[in-house]
Amino acid sequence: MPNALLIYPEHPPTYWGMKSALEIIGKKSAFPPLGLLTIATMFPPEYNLRLVDLNVTTLKDEDLEWADIAFTSTMIVQRVSLQIVIEQCKRAGVPVVAGGPHPTTFHEEIDDVDHLVLDEVEETFPQFLQDLAKGSAKAMYREPRKPDITQTPIPRFDLIDMNNYHTIGLQFSRGCPFDCEFCDITKLYGRVARTKTPAQMVEEFELIYRLGWRGQVFLVDDNFIGNKRDAMKLLPVLAEWQKAHGYPFSLCTEASVNLARLDALMEAMVEAGFDTVFLGIETPNPEALIKTKKPQNLSKRDDNYLFNAVRKIQNTGMQVQGGFILGLDGDDESVFDAQISFIQETGIPVAAIYLLTALKGTDMYHRLEEENRLLDVSVGTSSMTLNFQPEIDPSVLIDGYQRVTTTLYDPTLESYFERCLTLIENLKPVPHLLKPKTQMAVYADIMGLRRLLSEEQLPAYLRFIAEVSKRYPRMLPKAIDLAAQGYHFEKFTRQQVAIHDFKRALEEELA
């Protein structure tokens, strides 16, 4: 029987990796490798499977000695780790099969892999395995069309130790109806959102429940409401399942800002157990939103549409997390203060700030290529590297980016805890979304985090906890979770700035 080694390369430190926060609760990684776990189900029974997640453990010599062939799946940020994995496999004489979003877009830059199985693989992977068994496998396989994901098998969660992870990921849909200029999602998955059936999703919920999972479940869709009709069919079914099982899962997902216009859908999400939604807000700058083809973040009738959209979702009972971009065409030096003010005033504690990257294959990439504005710089290796010439002066942009991040996640965490309190003041308490803890457990969590925070962070932390205890005692577990995340965000921001400043000083020294 052939031995297939599924290897998930390491993620570098990121906002979403939550490494410092995970260490507090004894978890090793934020999410398991959903793509590889789904692929695992497609192998015929004669294969022996072993999964190695390099975010949880290391790739050992005995793993490579055991393997007849290795399979990897990566996103762009994992490109450095992927190359190391390929080199390890080659030294051990193990052939490598690569797939996932990163190889799909950058396969011309990936050397030394034996086979590339690109795009969505529900229809091509079985054929690849048949060809492999016959000794006639091709170097590259591409999808003939976007597959019907009602045929996608249930992931093999039994291949991992779920206790290593903070959140379990499941997928309901692929694709997005919008066509934001900078985004590669529609290029990878199309503009028609394809969905699984409610019965499929219940089966996946049942599986992770039987395996003992309780806690956070992330529906990894790039836009959960990309197909509003099917989302509304799913939500009552999930709500019924959650009620029958005592709401064992806290759900979160990603959606477009127009969610705020869909009252019935928001209420259905809350009823199903959603307590958090990530929005691609990008910028409060209307000119930049227009230029980047993001009309869903604008309203002709409401000049404060983004602010009101965030507040409405919070008032429904869901925390809003936000993605923000600096460096869009249309940005000037006023954008930095505008971003800070918007994030503070809306009460978005978890705000991921990025410098714009021109991703290969996107409409923006092609436009910048025509305008001769692309730079020969690798993407996914640094949070403060530009691969294009922005309209704003690059040094002003990078300095402004640093100012935004170090203000939002300042060393005292004052700004962060102000946002946390604003969120809690506006977050509708929903009984089935609140996960009660004993007073002893809450006290232990408060004191445990207190021991980790620096002396300059303690005053803001203790004021925040005292205020929530007094005014919103049911929200204390939520407040502690937010505080742990703030600890991670400040530490990550400080490290990234230090790395960038060191590199810049070194370059100046060597110049």
VENTA-V506360 format. One record per residue. BURIAL is 1 if it has 24 or more other ideal C-beta (glycine too) atoms within 12 Angstrom, else 0. Layout:
BEGIN
burial->(BURIAL BURIAL)
END
This chain:
BEGIN
burial->(0 0 0 1 1 1 1 1 1 1 1 1 1 1 1 1 1 1 1 1 1 1 0 1 1 0 1 1 1 1 1 1 1 1 1 1 1 1 1 1 1 1 1 0 0 0 1 0 1 1 1 1 1 1 1 1 0 0 1 0 0 0 1 1 0 0 1 1 1 1 1 1 1 1 1 1 1 1 1 1 1 1 1 1 1 1 0 1 1 0 0 1 0 1 1 1 1 1 1 1 1 1 1 1 1 1 1 0 0 1 0 1 1 1 1 1 1 1 1 1 1 1 0 1 1 0 0 1 1 0 0 1 0 0 0 0 0 0 0 1 1 0 1 0 0 1 1 0 1 0 0 1 1 1 1 1 1 0 1 1 0 1 0 1 1 1 1 1 1 1 1 1 1 1 1 1 1 1 1 1 1 1 1 1 1 1 1 1 1 1 0 0 1 1 1 1 0 1 0 1 1 1 0 1 1 0 1 1 1 0 1 0 1 0 1 1 1 1 1 1 1 1 1 1 1 1 1 1 0 1 1 1 1 1 1 0 1 1 1 0 1 1 0 0 0 0 1 1 1 1 1 1 1 1 1 1 1 1 1 1 0 1 0 0 1 1 1 1 1 1 1 1 1 1 1 1 1 1 1 1 1 1 1 1 1 1 0 1 1 0 1 1 1 1 0 1 1 1 0 0 0 0 0 0 1 1 1 1 1 1 1 1 1 1 1 1 1 1 1 1 1 1 1 1 1 1 1 1 1 1 1 0 0 0 1 1 0 1 1 1 0 1 1 1 1 1 1 1 1 1 1 1 1 1 1 1 1 1 1 1 1 1 1 1 1 0 0 1 0 0 0 0 0 1 0 0 0 0 1 1 0 1 1 1 1 1 1 1 0 1 1 1 0 1 0 0 1 1 0 1 1 1 1 1 1 1 1 1 1 1 1 1 1 1 1 1 1 1 1 1 1 1 1 1 0 1 1 1 1 1 0 1 1 1 1 0 0 0 0 0 0 1 0 0 1 1 0 0 1 1 0 1 1 0 0 0 1 1 0 1 1 0 0 1 1 0 0 1 0 0 0 1 0 0 1 1 1 1 1 1 1 1 1 1 1 1 1 1 1 1 1 1 1 1 1 1 1 0 0 1 0 0 0 0 0 0 0 0 0 0 0)
END
